[in-house]
Amino acid sequence: MGSMDGRVALITGAARGMGRSHAVRLADAGADIIAVDICRQIESVTVKMSSREDLEETAALVRQAGRKIVCGVADVRDRPGLRAVVAEGVSAFGRLDTVVANAGIWAVRVDQPTDDAGRTEMWQDTLGVNVTGVWNTIEICAPFMIDAGHGESIIVISSTAALQTVSNNDLAFTSYGVSKVALVGLMKMSASDLAPHSIRVNAVHPTGVDTPLTVNAVVDEYFARNPELSAAVQQAYVTVEPGAISDAVLFLASDASRYISGVSLPVDAGSLVRWR
């Protein structure tokens, strides 16, 4: 018997990295999965983003764990597109119990834009995916959970960047950090709004995680050109494997956390204590 037997979990940003790890971990615990990802590049993001092949690999791993999966391609900023994927998954499985709002971007680039148009695009894309995308996910998924009538859990993936500040003059860091701070407020308000329906809402705050978003040639070159920032980041963040974050996600999705809502859970390998 798994802690998620009979349940259905939706994960955004599920094609690779943490999203894939969450999907497989919840499937291992018995959940069927609705996996959502954009599967294309966003222009302001120079790091290579996910593909349909990545999403298909996630699906194969979930099926290998013995569970069913519905995959959908959608941009979390696109409410009609996201709603269509959610509705398809709920129609296939008949219920929705857990939502992991995981999709996010970090628009790091070796040469950050200096023109108004480029800087505005980076800011709006980052806040659009990381904040509005999570808000869209909660707003679209909550009615399906309410209709089911048995509560359950929404998990917002924030960051320890919401709990500490690394001083820099880089728009990618600033926009990312602001977006993750905003998620704390969104999580708390959503927890209050959805409490009458017995839906718990919590946030997980990962430190650095070994995923394609952070471990790639663009990031390597960026830090090579900014050694002081690189040193500060290494002091502030301890890199962990995606499975460490998925352990926290599984806990918050399961009945083990049935009396927990409205909290921020850092998974930081002690980096917050060391940084302070």
Short mmCIF file of the C-alpha atoms (twelve columns), coordinates in Angstrom:
data_MODEL
# 
_entry.id   MODEL 
# 
loop_
_atom_site.group_PDB 
_atom_site.id 
_atom_site.type_symbol 
_atom_site.label_atom_id 
_atom_site.label_alt_id 
_atom_site.label_comp_id 
_atom_site.label_asym_id 
_atom_site.label_seq_id 
_atom_site.Cartn_x 
_atom_site.Cartn_y 
_atom_site.Cartn_z 
_atom_site.pdbx_PDB_model_num 
ATOM 1   C CA . MET A 1   0.000   0.000  0.000   1 
ATOM 2   C CA . GLY A 2   1.324   3.416  -0.982  1 
ATOM 3   C CA . SER A 3   0.530   6.707  0.723   1 
ATOM 4   C CA . MET A 4   -1.015  8.020  -2.532  1 
ATOM 5   C CA . ASP A 5   -2.990  4.937  -3.577  1 
ATOM 6   C CA . GLY A 6   -6.176  5.826  -5.446  1 
ATOM 7   C CA . ARG A 7   -5.258  9.485  -5.839  1 
ATOM 8   C CA . VAL A 8   -4.575  11.685 -8.837  1 
ATOM 9   C CA . ALA A 9   -1.826  14.298 -8.855  1 
ATOM 10  C CA . LEU A 10  -1.303  17.100 -11.362 1 
ATOM 11  C CA . ILE A 11  2.223   18.474 -11.814 1 
ATOM 12  C CA . THR A 12  3.160   21.484 -13.916 1 
ATOM 13  C CA . GLY A 13  6.634   21.662 -15.421 1 
ATOM 14  C CA . ALA A 14  6.625   17.871 -15.385 1 
ATOM 15  C CA . ALA A 15  8.738   17.164 -18.475 1 
ATOM 16  C CA . ARG A 16  12.096  17.142 -16.699 1 
ATOM 17  C CA . GLY A 17  14.007  18.223 -13.587 1 
ATOM 18  C CA . MET A 18  12.072  18.599 -10.353 1 
ATOM 19  C CA . GLY A 19  8.712   18.193 -12.087 1 
ATOM 20  C CA . ARG A 20  9.678   14.803 -13.470 1 
ATOM 21  C CA . SER A 21  11.053  13.785 -10.074 1 
ATOM 22  C CA . HIS A 22  7.778   14.764 -8.369  1 
ATOM 23  C CA . ALA A 23  5.734   12.839 -10.929 1 
ATOM 24  C CA . VAL A 24  7.772   9.666  -10.500 1 
ATOM 25  C CA . ARG A 25  7.876   9.912  -6.693  1 
ATOM 26  C CA . LEU A 26  4.101   10.356 -6.425  1 
ATOM 27  C CA . ALA A 27  3.572   7.533  -8.932  1 
ATOM 28  C CA . ASP A 28  5.833   5.281  -6.867  1 
ATOM 29  C CA . ALA A 29  3.555   6.082  -3.910  1 
ATOM 30  C CA . GLY A 30  0.478   5.008  -5.899  1 
ATOM 31  C CA . ALA A 31  -0.835  8.135  -7.627  1 
ATOM 32  C CA . ASP A 32  -1.936  8.466  -11.227 1 
ATOM 33  C CA . ILE A 33  -0.453  11.571 -12.849 1 
ATOM 34  C CA . ILE A 34  -1.578  14.500 -14.968 1 
ATOM 35  C CA . ALA A 35  1.652   15.943 -16.373 1 
ATOM 36  C CA . VAL A 36  1.738   19.434 -17.869 1 
ATOM 37  C CA . ASP A 37  4.620   21.244 -19.557 1 
ATOM 38  C CA . ILE A 38  5.163   24.022 -22.079 1 
ATOM 39  C CA . CYS A 39  7.568   21.924 -24.195 1 
ATOM 40  C CA . ARG A 40  8.964   24.899 -26.082 1 
ATOM 41  C CA . GLN A 41  11.369  27.773 -25.640 1 
ATOM 42  C CA . ILE A 42  10.457  31.128 -24.106 1 
ATOM 43  C CA . GLU A 43  12.383  33.818 -25.964 1 
ATOM 44  C CA . SER A 44  13.814  35.584 -22.896 1 
ATOM 45  C CA . VAL A 45  15.194  32.297 -21.519 1 
ATOM 46  C CA . THR A 46  18.564  31.327 -22.991 1 
ATOM 47  C CA . VAL A 47  18.824  28.032 -21.106 1 
ATOM 48  C CA . LYS A 48  17.370  25.207 -23.219 1 
ATOM 49  C CA . MET A 49  13.845  24.451 -22.049 1 
ATOM 50  C CA . SER A 50  11.871  21.207 -22.135 1 
ATOM 51  C CA . SER A 51  10.678  19.328 -25.211 1 
ATOM 52  C CA . ARG A 52  7.871   16.924 -26.050 1 
ATOM 53  C CA . GLU A 53  10.449  14.150 -25.959 1 
ATOM 54  C CA . ASP A 54  11.231  15.098 -22.354 1 
ATOM 55  C CA . LEU A 55  7.537   14.880 -21.471 1 
ATOM 56  C CA . GLU A 56  7.277   11.498 -23.165 1 
ATOM 57  C CA . GLU A 57  10.212  10.277 -21.068 1 
ATOM 58  C CA . THR A 58  8.417   11.365 -17.901 1 
ATOM 59  C CA . ALA A 59  5.342   9.455  -19.075 1 
ATOM 60  C CA . ALA A 60  7.425   6.331  -19.667 1 
ATOM 61  C CA . LEU A 61  8.898   6.525  -16.158 1 
ATOM 62  C CA . VAL A 62  5.449   6.914  -14.576 1 
ATOM 63  C CA . ARG A 63  4.150   3.908  -16.513 1 
ATOM 64  C CA . GLN A 64  7.257   1.984  -15.481 1 
ATOM 65  C CA . ALA A 65  6.197   2.664  -11.880 1 
ATOM 66  C CA . GLY A 66  2.904   0.939  -12.692 1 
ATOM 67  C CA . ARG A 67  0.701   4.040  -12.791 1 
ATOM 68  C CA . LYS A 68  -1.375  5.788  -15.463 1 
ATOM 69  C CA . ILE A 69  -0.558  9.212  -16.857 1 
ATOM 70  C CA . VAL A 70  -2.224  11.872 -18.991 1 
ATOM 71  C CA . CYS A 71  0.200   14.341 -20.594 1 
ATOM 72  C CA . GLY A 72  -0.698  17.774 -21.883 1 
ATOM 73  C CA . VAL A 73  1.256   20.589 -23.488 1 
ATOM 74  C CA . ALA A 74  0.274   23.982 -22.089 1 
ATOM 75  C CA . ASP A 75  1.820   27.273 -21.041 1 
ATOM 76  C CA . VAL A 76  0.751   27.993 -17.455 1 
ATOM 77  C CA . ARG A 77  0.254   31.634 -18.493 1 
ATOM 78  C CA . ASP A 78  -2.449  30.487 -20.934 1 
ATOM 79  C CA . ARG A 79  -5.579  29.891 -18.859 1 
ATOM 80  C CA . PRO A 80  -7.738  28.321 -21.607 1 
ATOM 81  C CA . GLY A 81  -4.913  26.011 -22.656 1 
ATOM 82  C CA . LEU A 82  -4.127  24.991 -19.087 1 
ATOM 83  C CA . ARG A 83  -7.806  24.484 -18.269 1 
ATOM 84  C CA . ALA A 84  -8.210  22.181 -21.255 1 
ATOM 85  C CA . VAL A 85  -5.338  19.951 -20.101 1 
ATOM 86  C CA . VAL A 86  -6.632  19.831 -16.524 1 
ATOM 87  C CA . ALA A 87  -10.138 18.987 -17.714 1 
ATOM 88  C CA . GLU A 88  -8.795  16.217 -19.954 1 
ATOM 89  C CA . GLY A 89  -6.900  14.671 -17.058 1 
ATOM 90  C CA . VAL A 90  -9.812  14.875 -14.644 1 
ATOM 91  C CA . SER A 91  -12.122 13.397 -17.284 1 
ATOM 92  C CA . ALA A 92  -9.727  10.466 -17.745 1 
ATOM 93  C CA . PHE A 93  -9.239  9.746  -14.032 1 
ATOM 94  C CA . GLY A 94  -12.479 11.034 -12.548 1 
ATOM 95  C CA . ARG A 95  -10.881 13.091 -9.780  1 
ATOM 96  C CA . LEU A 96  -8.088  15.461 -8.780  1 
ATOM 97  C CA . ASP A 97  -6.520  15.212 -5.327  1 
ATOM 98  C CA . THR A 98  -3.093  16.824 -5.435  1 
ATOM 99  C CA . VAL A 99  -1.668  19.749 -7.387  1 
ATOM 100 C CA . VAL A 100 2.045   20.530 -7.545  1 
ATOM 101 C CA . ALA A 101 2.523   24.015 -9.006  1 
ATOM 102 C CA . ASN A 102 6.116   23.428 -10.040 1 
ATOM 103 C CA . ALA A 103 6.547   25.179 -13.418 1 
ATOM 104 C CA . GLY A 104 9.048   28.014 -13.261 1 
ATOM 105 C CA . ILE A 105 11.833  29.756 -15.159 1 
ATOM 106 C CA . TRP A 106 15.106  31.479 -14.338 1 
ATOM 107 C CA . ALA A 107 15.988  33.814 -17.198 1 
ATOM 108 C CA . VAL A 108 19.730  33.767 -16.531 1 
ATOM 109 C CA . ARG A 109 21.856  34.891 -19.460 1 
ATOM 110 C CA . VAL A 110 25.490  35.689 -20.015 1 
ATOM 111 C CA . ASP A 111 24.718  39.207 -21.273 1 
ATOM 112 C CA . GLN A 112 21.630  40.608 -19.614 1 
ATOM 113 C CA . PRO A 113 19.563  43.082 -21.677 1 
ATOM 114 C CA . THR A 114 20.157  46.790 -21.162 1 
ATOM 115 C CA . ASP A 115 17.313  48.121 -23.322 1 
ATOM 116 C CA . ASP A 116 13.844  48.765 -21.936 1 
ATOM 117 C CA . ALA A 117 12.139  46.265 -24.225 1 
ATOM 118 C CA . GLY A 118 14.517  43.423 -23.353 1 
ATOM 119 C CA . ARG A 119 14.417  44.080 -19.610 1 
ATOM 120 C CA . THR A 120 10.641  44.393 -19.604 1 
ATOM 121 C CA . GLU A 121 10.307  41.114 -21.513 1 
ATOM 122 C CA . MET A 122 12.549  39.278 -19.027 1 
ATOM 123 C CA . TRP A 123 10.652  40.701 -16.041 1 
ATOM 124 C CA . GLN A 124 7.216   39.968 -17.467 1 
ATOM 125 C CA . ASP A 125 8.122   36.447 -18.595 1 
ATOM 126 C CA . THR A 126 9.584   35.550 -15.200 1 
ATOM 127 C CA . LEU A 127 6.690   36.959 -13.184 1 
ATOM 128 C CA . GLY A 128 4.223   35.605 -15.730 1 
ATOM 129 C CA . VAL A 129 5.391   31.999 -15.458 1 
ATOM 130 C CA . ASN A 130 6.508   31.946 -11.827 1 
ATOM 131 C CA . VAL A 131 3.641   33.885 -10.239 1 
ATOM 132 C CA . THR A 132 0.722   34.253 -12.639 1 
ATOM 133 C CA . GLY A 133 1.267   30.680 -13.805 1 
ATOM 134 C CA . VAL A 134 0.950   29.386 -10.237 1 
ATOM 135 C CA . TRP A 135 -2.117  31.563 -9.627  1 
ATOM 136 C CA . ASN A 136 -3.672  30.212 -12.834 1 
ATOM 137 C CA . THR A 137 -2.877  26.643 -11.757 1 
ATOM 138 C CA . ILE A 138 -4.533  27.089 -8.368  1 
ATOM 139 C CA . GLU A 139 -7.565  28.919 -9.774  1 
ATOM 140 C CA . ILE A 140 -8.161  26.359 -12.501 1 
ATOM 141 C CA . CYS A 141 -7.522  23.242 -10.395 1 
ATOM 142 C CA . ALA A 142 -9.304  24.242 -7.180  1 
ATOM 143 C CA . PRO A 143 -12.870 23.952 -8.574  1 
ATOM 144 C CA . PHE A 144 -12.174 20.379 -9.707  1 
ATOM 145 C CA . MET A 145 -10.896 19.562 -6.203  1 
ATOM 146 C CA . ILE A 146 -13.874 21.262 -4.569  1 
ATOM 147 C CA . ASP A 147 -16.301 19.337 -6.783  1 
ATOM 148 C CA . ALA A 148 -14.689 16.089 -5.626  1 
ATOM 149 C CA . GLY A 149 -15.631 17.059 -2.086  1 
ATOM 150 C CA . HIS A 150 -12.796 15.425 -0.191  1 
ATOM 151 C CA . GLY A 151 -10.199 18.153 0.190   1 
ATOM 152 C CA . GLU A 152 -6.544  17.192 -0.314  1 
ATOM 153 C CA . SER A 153 -3.453  19.264 -1.107  1 
ATOM 154 C CA . ILE A 154 -1.922  21.988 -3.275  1 
ATOM 155 C CA . ILE A 155 1.867   22.364 -3.134  1 
ATOM 156 C CA . VAL A 156 3.564   25.500 -4.444  1 
ATOM 157 C CA . ILE A 157 7.227   25.207 -5.386  1 
ATOM 158 C CA . SER A 158 8.925   28.426 -4.276  1 
ATOM 159 C CA . SER A 159 12.647  28.744 -3.431  1 
ATOM 160 C CA . THR A 160 14.991  29.650 -0.611  1 
ATOM 161 C CA . ALA A 161 15.492  32.769 -2.759  1 
ATOM 162 C CA . ALA A 162 12.237  33.892 -1.111  1 
ATOM 163 C CA . LEU A 163 13.853  33.589 2.327   1 
ATOM 164 C CA . GLN A 164 17.298  35.118 1.707   1 
ATOM 165 C CA . THR A 165 18.860  37.718 -0.560  1 
ATOM 166 C CA . VAL A 166 22.050  37.438 -2.579  1 
ATOM 167 C CA . SER A 167 23.106  40.991 -3.393  1 
ATOM 168 C CA . ASN A 168 23.599  41.576 -7.119  1 
ATOM 169 C CA . ASN A 169 22.615  43.878 -9.934  1 
ATOM 170 C CA . ASP A 170 21.313  41.158 -12.207 1 
ATOM 171 C CA . LEU A 171 17.724  41.297 -13.454 1 
ATOM 172 C CA . ALA A 172 17.470  37.516 -13.761 1 
ATOM 173 C CA . PHE A 173 18.234  37.114 -10.042 1 
ATOM 174 C CA . THR A 174 15.987  40.037 -9.060  1 
ATOM 175 C CA . SER A 175 12.970  38.940 -11.071 1 
ATOM 176 C CA . TYR A 176 13.359  35.330 -9.944  1 
ATOM 177 C CA . GLY A 177 13.704  36.305 -6.278  1 
ATOM 178 C CA . VAL A 178 10.712  38.652 -6.409  1 
ATOM 179 C CA . SER A 179 8.607   35.947 -8.043  1 
ATOM 180 C CA . LYS A 180 9.447   33.428 -5.333  1 
ATOM 181 C CA . VAL A 181 8.692   35.927 -2.543  1 
ATOM 182 C CA . ALA A 182 5.323   36.602 -4.171  1 
ATOM 183 C CA . LEU A 183 4.508   32.881 -4.043  1 
ATOM 184 C CA . VAL A 184 4.622   32.942 -0.244  1 
ATOM 185 C CA . GLY A 185 1.807   35.484 -0.176  1 
ATOM 186 C CA . LEU A 186 -0.149  33.609 -2.822  1 
ATOM 187 C CA . MET A 187 0.241   30.356 -0.880  1 
ATOM 188 C CA . LYS A 188 -0.971  31.907 2.376   1 
ATOM 189 C CA . MET A 189 -3.966  33.628 0.787   1 
ATOM 190 C CA . SER A 190 -4.910  30.450 -1.092  1 
ATOM 191 C CA . ALA A 191 -4.607  28.389 2.099   1 
ATOM 192 C CA . SER A 192 -7.058  30.745 3.790   1 
ATOM 193 C CA . ASP A 193 -9.449  30.868 0.837   1 
ATOM 194 C CA . LEU A 194 -9.529  27.091 0.358   1 
ATOM 195 C CA . ALA A 195 -9.583  26.038 4.017   1 
ATOM 196 C CA . PRO A 196 -13.418 25.848 4.101   1 
ATOM 197 C CA . HIS A 197 -13.138 23.157 1.431   1 
ATOM 198 C CA . SER A 198 -10.509 21.188 3.414   1 
ATOM 199 C CA . ILE A 199 -7.906  21.896 0.751   1 
ATOM 200 C CA . ARG A 200 -4.465  22.453 2.218   1 
ATOM 201 C CA . VAL A 201 -1.990  24.786 0.504   1 
ATOM 202 C CA . ASN A 202 1.702   24.823 1.408   1 
ATOM 203 C CA . ALA A 203 4.992   25.911 -0.153  1 
ATOM 204 C CA . VAL A 204 8.272   24.048 -0.537  1 
ATOM 205 C CA . HIS A 205 11.419  26.193 -0.704  1 
ATOM 206 C CA . PRO A 206 14.265  24.306 -2.401  1 
ATOM 207 C CA . THR A 207 17.870  25.379 -2.212  1 
ATOM 208 C CA . GLY A 208 19.866  24.878 -5.417  1 
ATOM 209 C CA . VAL A 209 18.721  21.723 -7.195  1 
ATOM 210 C CA . ASP A 210 20.668  19.675 -9.718  1 
ATOM 211 C CA . THR A 211 18.381  20.124 -12.741 1 
ATOM 212 C CA . PRO A 212 18.783  21.290 -16.359 1 
ATOM 213 C CA . LEU A 213 17.534  24.724 -15.262 1 
ATOM 214 C CA . THR A 214 20.590  25.376 -13.093 1 
ATOM 215 C CA . VAL A 215 23.252  22.937 -14.329 1 
ATOM 216 C CA . ASN A 216 24.082  23.869 -17.918 1 
ATOM 217 C CA . ALA A 217 26.640  25.655 -20.086 1 
ATOM 218 C CA . VAL A 218 24.847  29.029 -19.926 1 
ATOM 219 C CA . VAL A 219 24.929  29.107 -16.132 1 
ATOM 220 C CA . ASP A 220 28.550  27.925 -16.093 1 
ATOM 221 C CA . GLU A 221 29.619  30.754 -18.399 1 
ATOM 222 C CA . TYR A 222 27.526  33.278 -16.504 1 
ATOM 223 C CA . PHE A 223 29.205  32.465 -13.189 1 
ATOM 224 C CA . ALA A 224 32.640  32.332 -14.823 1 
ATOM 225 C CA . ARG A 225 32.106  35.955 -15.869 1 
ATOM 226 C CA . ASN A 226 30.775  36.907 -12.418 1 
ATOM 227 C CA . PRO A 227 33.129  35.268 -9.886  1 
ATOM 228 C CA . GLU A 228 32.032  37.381 -6.900  1 
ATOM 229 C CA . LEU A 229 28.384  36.521 -7.472  1 
ATOM 230 C CA . SER A 230 29.350  32.891 -8.006  1 
ATOM 231 C CA . ALA A 231 31.083  32.831 -4.601  1 
ATOM 232 C CA . ALA A 232 28.073  34.426 -2.911  1 
ATOM 233 C CA . VAL A 233 25.686  31.936 -4.508  1 
ATOM 234 C CA . GLN A 234 27.860  28.985 -3.457  1 
ATOM 235 C CA . GLN A 235 27.743  30.289 0.114   1 
ATOM 236 C CA . ALA A 236 23.976  30.838 0.059   1 
ATOM 237 C CA . TYR A 237 22.851  27.664 -1.708  1 
ATOM 238 C CA . VAL A 238 23.760  24.015 -1.249  1 
ATOM 239 C CA . THR A 239 22.941  21.930 -4.322  1 
ATOM 240 C CA . VAL A 240 20.766  18.874 -3.663  1 
ATOM 241 C CA . GLU A 241 19.268  16.198 -5.887  1 
ATOM 242 C CA . PRO A 242 15.657  16.621 -7.124  1 
ATOM 243 C CA . GLY A 243 14.532  13.619 -5.082  1 
ATOM 244 C CA . ALA A 244 15.145  15.548 -1.859  1 
ATOM 245 C CA . ILE A 245 12.502  18.064 -2.922  1 
ATOM 246 C CA . SER A 246 10.151  15.310 -4.063  1 
ATOM 247 C CA . ASP A 247 10.335  13.756 -0.588  1 
ATOM 248 C CA . ALA A 248 8.907   17.003 0.828   1 
ATOM 249 C CA . VAL A 249 6.274   17.141 -1.916  1 
ATOM 250 C CA . LEU A 250 5.153   13.590 -1.125  1 
ATOM 251 C CA . PHE A 251 4.908   14.428 2.578   1 
ATOM 252 C CA . LEU A 252 2.714   17.473 1.900   1 
ATOM 253 C CA . ALA A 253 0.583   15.508 -0.564  1 
ATOM 254 C CA . SER A 254 -0.020  12.618 1.824   1 
ATOM 255 C CA . ASP A 255 -2.158  12.187 4.922   1 
ATOM 256 C CA . ALA A 256 0.997   12.494 7.013   1 
ATOM 257 C CA . SER A 257 0.583   16.286 6.663   1 
ATOM 258 C CA . ARG A 258 -3.219  16.337 6.934   1 
ATOM 259 C CA . TYR A 259 -3.168  19.008 9.667   1 
ATOM 260 C CA . ILE A 260 -0.608  21.258 7.959   1 
ATOM 261 C CA . SER A 261 -1.591  24.226 5.790   1 
ATOM 262 C CA . GLY A 262 -0.249  27.680 5.062   1 
ATOM 263 C CA . VAL A 263 3.374   26.864 5.863   1 
ATOM 264 C CA . SER A 264 6.708   27.335 4.114   1 
ATOM 265 C CA . LEU A 265 8.921   24.250 4.210   1 
ATOM 266 C CA . PRO A 266 12.575  24.884 3.313   1 
ATOM 267 C CA . VAL A 267 14.542  21.978 1.880   1 
ATOM 268 C CA . ASP A 268 17.893  23.705 2.042   1 
ATOM 269 C CA . ALA A 269 20.542  21.327 3.462   1 
ATOM 270 C CA . GLY A 270 21.055  23.866 6.255   1 
ATOM 271 C CA . SER A 271 21.994  26.697 3.883   1 
ATOM 272 C CA . LEU A 272 19.616  29.180 5.505   1 
ATOM 273 C CA . VAL A 273 21.226  28.620 8.889   1 
ATOM 274 C CA . ARG A 274 24.727  28.971 7.465   1 
ATOM 275 C CA . TRP A 275 23.820  32.053 5.427   1 
ATOM 276 C CA . ARG A 276 22.409  33.859 8.451   1 
# 
